[in-house]
Amino acid sequence: MAWLGALLFAASLGGCVLMIVLGARHADEALPTGGELMKMPLGEAPPAAPAPAPMP
């Protein structure tokens, strides 16, 4: 019974190592720096307008 646990552990560890190697080999493509992606701006937001002074 212990050999089955050891076999499952080794297979799981090997799968983790394989996923790390594949992830390092196939890097993600860079996103474009301007425009929109899924209706979300990719650049910085414009600075907020200063709050008006309170009336005395």
C-alpha positions as CSV (number, residue, x, y, z in Angstrom):
1,M,0.0,0.0,0.0
2,A,2.9,2.4,0.7
3,W,4.3,1.9,-2.8
4,L,1.0,3.2,-4.2
5,G,1.3,6.4,-2.1
6,A,4.9,6.8,-3.1
7,L,4.0,6.3,-6.8
8,L,1.2,9.0,-6.6
9,F,3.5,11.4,-4.8
10,A,6.3,10.9,-7.4
11,A,3.8,11.4,-10.3
12,S,2.4,14.5,-8.6
13,L,5.9,16.0,-8.1
14,G,6.9,15.1,-11.6
15,G,3.8,16.9,-12.9
16,C,4.6,20.0,-10.9
17,V,8.2,20.1,-12.3
18,L,6.8,19.6,-15.8
19,M,4.4,22.5,-15.5
20,I,7.2,24.8,-14.2
21,V,9.4,23.8,-17.1
22,L,6.6,24.4,-19.7
23,G,5.7,27.7,-18.1
24,A,9.3,28.9,-18.3
25,R,9.7,27.8,-21.9
26,H,6.5,29.4,-23.2
27,A,6.4,33.0,-22.0
28,D,3.3,35.1,-22.2
29,E,3.0,37.7,-25.0
30,A,3.3,41.3,-23.9
31,L,0.1,43.4,-23.9
32,P,-0.1,46.5,-26.0
33,T,0.7,49.6,-24.0
34,G,-2.0,51.9,-25.3
35,G,-5.7,51.7,-26.1
36,E,-8.2,49.5,-24.3
37,L,-8.4,45.9,-23.4
38,M,-11.9,44.5,-22.7
39,K,-13.1,48.2,-22.2
40,M,-10.5,48.9,-19.6
41,P,-7.8,51.6,-20.2
42,L,-4.3,50.3,-20.2
43,G,-2.6,53.6,-19.5
44,E,-2.5,55.7,-16.4
45,A,-5.6,57.6,-15.3
46,P,-5.6,61.3,-15.6
47,P,-4.9,63.2,-12.4
48,A,-8.0,64.1,-10.4
49,A,-9.2,67.7,-10.3
50,P,-8.6,69.4,-7.0
51,A,-11.6,69.5,-4.6
52,P,-13.4,72.9,-4.4
53,A,-12.8,74.9,-1.3
54,P,-15.6,74.8,1.3
55,M,-17.8,77.9,1.6
56,P,-17.5,79.7,4.9
